[in-house]
Amino acid sequence: TIKTIVCDWYRDEARRYFPQRLAHLAAVAKIPAPRFFLSNAQSRWGSCTVDGDIRMTWRLMKAAAHVIDYVAAHELAHLSHMDHSPKFWRRVAEIFPDYESAREELRHNDALYRIF
């Protein structure tokens, strides 16, 4: 079906693009690039394991590049702080200073990105 073709395209693009952005932002954060896994999650944009692995859903490929970078920075910040404390948000800002507007854009367009 056309839906399958489109979803496969998003997945392929995400497999190529997300590791590049994570590596770039990890360099900004002055940390090694983490292991990356593509996710099919429908309720989470990304996640970070205690082992330091980062997952991001392919559905984010529907978002603008700066929104993807925000999610990547958010997950990279979890490598230092596995919570959403003030220290965590300061770390996000160190990695991606304009995170607040990207975060708001993600919230605003949430339903559009989750359509399929």
C-alpha positions as CSV (number, residue, x, y, z in Angstrom):
1,T,0.0,0.0,0.0
2,I,1.0,3.6,-0.3
3,K,1.0,3.9,3.5
4,T,3.6,1.1,3.8
5,I,5.8,2.7,1.1
6,V,5.6,6.1,2.8
7,C,6.3,4.6,6.3
8,D,9.2,2.6,4.9
9,W,10.7,5.8,3.4
10,Y,10.4,7.6,6.7
11,R,12.2,4.7,8.5
12,D,15.0,4.6,5.9
13,E,15.5,8.4,6.2
14,A,15.4,8.2,10.0
15,R,18.1,5.4,10.0
16,R,20.3,7.7,8.0
17,Y,19.6,11.1,9.5
18,F,19.1,10.5,13.2
19,P,22.6,9.0,13.9
20,Q,24.2,12.0,12.1
21,R,22.3,14.4,14.3
22,L,23.1,12.5,17.5
23,A,26.8,12.4,16.5
24,H,26.8,16.1,15.8
25,L,25.1,17.0,19.1
26,A,27.2,14.5,21.1
27,A,30.2,16.4,19.8
28,V,28.6,19.7,20.9
29,A,28.0,18.0,24.3
30,K,31.6,16.8,24.3
31,I,30.6,13.2,24.8
32,P,31.0,10.1,22.6
33,A,28.2,9.4,20.2
34,P,25.8,6.9,21.8
35,R,24.5,3.7,20.3
36,F,21.3,4.5,18.3
37,F,18.2,2.3,17.7
38,L,15.3,3.2,15.6
39,S,12.0,3.0,17.4
40,N,8.4,2.3,16.2
41,A,7.0,4.0,19.4
42,Q,3.8,5.8,19.0
43,S,3.7,7.5,22.4
44,R,7.4,8.5,22.9
45,W,9.6,10.6,20.7
46,G,12.7,9.1,22.2
47,S,14.2,7.3,25.1
48,C,17.5,6.7,26.8
49,T,18.5,3.6,28.6
50,V,20.7,3.3,31.7
51,D,23.2,1.6,29.4
52,G,23.4,4.8,27.3
53,D,21.5,3.6,24.3
54,I,19.2,6.1,22.6
55,R,16.0,5.3,20.7
56,M,14.1,7.7,18.5
57,T,10.9,7.0,16.7
58,W,10.9,7.2,12.9
59,R,7.7,9.4,13.2
60,L,10.0,12.3,14.1
61,M,11.1,12.4,10.4
62,K,7.8,14.3,9.8
63,A,9.1,17.2,12.1
64,A,11.4,20.0,11.2
65,A,15.2,19.5,11.6
66,H,15.4,21.7,14.7
67,V,12.6,19.7,16.4
68,I,14.5,16.5,15.7
69,D,17.6,18.1,17.2
70,Y,15.7,19.0,20.3
71,V,14.6,15.4,20.8
72,A,18.2,14.2,20.2
73,A,19.5,16.8,22.7
74,H,16.9,15.8,25.2
75,E,17.9,12.2,25.0
76,L,21.6,13.0,25.1
77,A,21.0,15.1,28.3
78,H,19.6,12.0,29.9
79,L,23.0,10.4,29.6
80,S,24.0,12.9,32.4
81,H,20.7,13.2,34.3
82,M,18.1,10.4,34.1
83,D,15.3,12.7,35.2
84,H,13.8,16.1,34.3
85,S,15.4,18.1,37.0
86,P,16.7,21.7,36.6
87,K,20.2,20.2,36.0
88,F,18.8,18.1,33.2
89,W,17.2,21.1,31.5
90,R,20.4,23.1,31.9
91,R,22.2,20.3,30.1
92,V,19.6,20.3,27.3
93,A,20.2,24.1,26.9
94,E,24.0,23.5,26.8
95,I,23.5,21.1,23.9
96,F,20.7,22.8,22.1
97,P,20.2,26.4,23.3
98,D,16.9,27.1,21.4
99,Y,15.2,24.0,22.8
100,E,12.2,25.8,24.3
101,S,10.8,26.9,20.9
102,A,11.5,23.5,19.4
103,R,9.8,21.8,22.3
104,E,6.8,24.0,21.9
105,E,6.6,23.2,18.2
106,L,6.8,19.5,19.0
107,R,3.9,19.9,21.4
108,H,1.9,22.0,18.9
109,N,2.3,19.5,16.1
110,D,2.2,16.3,18.1
111,A,-1.0,15.0,16.6
112,L,0.2,15.6,13.0
113,Y,3.4,13.6,13.6
114,R,1.5,10.7,15.1
115,I,-1.1,10.3,12.3
116,F,0.5,7.1,11.1
